[in-house]
Amino acid sequence: AVTAPMGPQVDDTLTAVLQSVEDTDCGLLYETRDQFGLGYRSAASMANQVISATFSSPAATLDTSLAPTYDDSLTRNNVTVTNWTGWTQQAILTAGPMSVLNPPNGIGNGYALTRTVNAAADTQLPGIATFLLGQGTVDEIRFPVVTLKMSRASNAALLTAVPGLRIGDYFQIT
C-alpha cells in the first residue's frame, strides 16, 4: 500500500521488467546474501529509518582508508521522467548551489537524468521526478566505501549489529 503502484507489465525480458519496478518505485534491487535469488528494498522501507548501527571514529572502528569522494557522478539537477503511456514530467532545480544556474550561483545544466517508468497513473510522475531531483541534488560529502575494523576487542558489540545490516539501512558515523 505504500509502494508505487505499477502499470501494466510489458512484454520484455525479466531483467527489464524488474528494472522497471526499481525505476518506478526508486527502490533497490539486489542479490540476497542468505539464498540464491534477488531481493528488493522499496523506497518506502528506506524512508525515515532509525539508526541501525553507529560506528565511532575515535574508537578506531573505521579503517584508516575511509576517504570522502568529491565527485559529481550522482548529481542530477534536471530530471525528466517518462511513463509507459508517453506522459512526461520534468523537475529542475532552479535556485541554490546545486541548481542549473551557471557558476558561481549553481553548477550548470550538465547534470540531466532521463528515466522511463511503469507507473499505474500519470499523476505519480511529479512525485517520482521530485524524489529523484532531491536525491541528485544533495550537497554533502559522499563516502562510497566504509570499511570497518572488526578485529579489535572493543568492537565486539558490532559483531552482532553489522551482519544484521541490510542494503539501504541507515547507519551513523560519529
N, C-alpha and C positions, 0 to 999 in steps of 0.2 A: 504493500500500500504506500510505502514511502519512496520507492524507486520510480524511475521514469517509465511510464507505460510505453511499450514498443508498438510500432506499426506492423503491418503485415510482413511476414517473413518472406523475403525474396528468394528466388531460386539461385543459389550461389554455393560456393564451397563452404564447408563447415568453418574454416578459418575466417572467411569473410563475414559469415553470419555472426560468429562470436565477437569479431572485432566491431561489428555494428552495434552490438549490445554495449560493449565497453565505451564506444564513442558517444552513444546516446545518453547513457547514464553517468558518464565521466568517472567510472569506477576503475578497478584494476583486475585484469585477467592475468593469472599466474600459474606456475606449476606448483602443485602441492608437495609438501615435504614428507607427509606420512603415508601417501599412497600414490599409485600411478594414476595420473589424471590432471585435470585442470581445476583450479578454484577461481572464484570470482568474489571480489570485495566491492560492494556497492558504494557509491559516493555518500549515501545517507549513513552507512555504517561507520564511515570515517569522520563524519562531522561531529563537532562538539564532544570530542573524546576526553576522558580523564587521562592523566598521565599513567602510562603502563609501566614505565621504569625511569629511574633517574640515575644518571652517570655523573660522577663527580670528577672534575679535572684535578683539584688538589689531592684527591685520594689516589691518584695515579691509576684510575680505572681506564682512562683513554690511552691508546697508543700514541707515541710522540709523532706519528705520521699524520695525525689529524691536521688537515690544512683546508682552509676555505678555497673555493673556486670562484674567481672573479671573471665570469664569462656571461654571455647573453644567449646561451643555447636554449634556454627555456623561456625567453622573453617573447611575449606576444601582446602587442598593443592595438592590433587591428584584426578582429576575429570575424569571419564570415562562416555561418552555419547554414547548410542546405539540407532540407528534409527530402525524403524519398518522393514526396509529392511535387517537388520543384520549388516550394516556398523557400525563400532565403531571408536570413536575418543577419544584420551586421551590428557589432558592438565595437566602438572605437573610444579609446581613452583620449580625451581632447585637452586635458589640463593636468599639470603635475610633472614631476621629474621623469616619469616613465611614459609620458604621453607621446603622441605623434608630432608634437611641435618640434621644430628644429632646435638643436642645442644652442644655447645653454638652457632653454626653457623646457626641453624634453629630450627624447632620444631619437626622434625622427620616425618616419613612416616605414622603415625597412623591416618591421617585425610583424608580418602578417601570418595568420593561420587560417586555412580553409579546411572545413570538416563537413563531411556528409553524414547525416544521422538517419535513424529509422524511428522517429518519434510517432506516437499514435496520433498526435494532433499538432498542427502548425503553431498553436498557441504555446507550446513548450519551447519553441526556438529562442525567444528572448531570454528565458532563464538559462538555457544551455550556453548561449553566446556570452551572457554576462558572467556566468560562472567561469568559463574558460578565460575571459578577459581578466577576471580577478586573479586567477592562477598565474597568468602570464605577466602580470604587472606588479609582482611582489618585489619591493625594493629592499631586499635583505641579502645578506651573505649566504651562500649555498655551500653545504658540506655534502658532497656526493657519496663519500665513504666514511663510515665511522667504525674504527677497529677498536675492540675492547681487549684489555689485558685480563684474562680470566685466571691466570696462574697465581696471583697474589692471594694470600690467606685472608687479607682484609676485604677482598671482593667475593668472598664465599656466598654472601646473600644473593649475588647476581646469578649464581648457578641455577637458581630456580626461576628467576624472572626472565632472563634472556631467552632460553629455549621456548618460553611461552609466548614470545612476541610474534605477531603476525604481520604480514605485509600490510602497510598502511597504518600501523599502530603509532600512537604519539608517544615519543619518549623525550626526556628533557636532559640537557647537559648543563651542569652548574659549574 
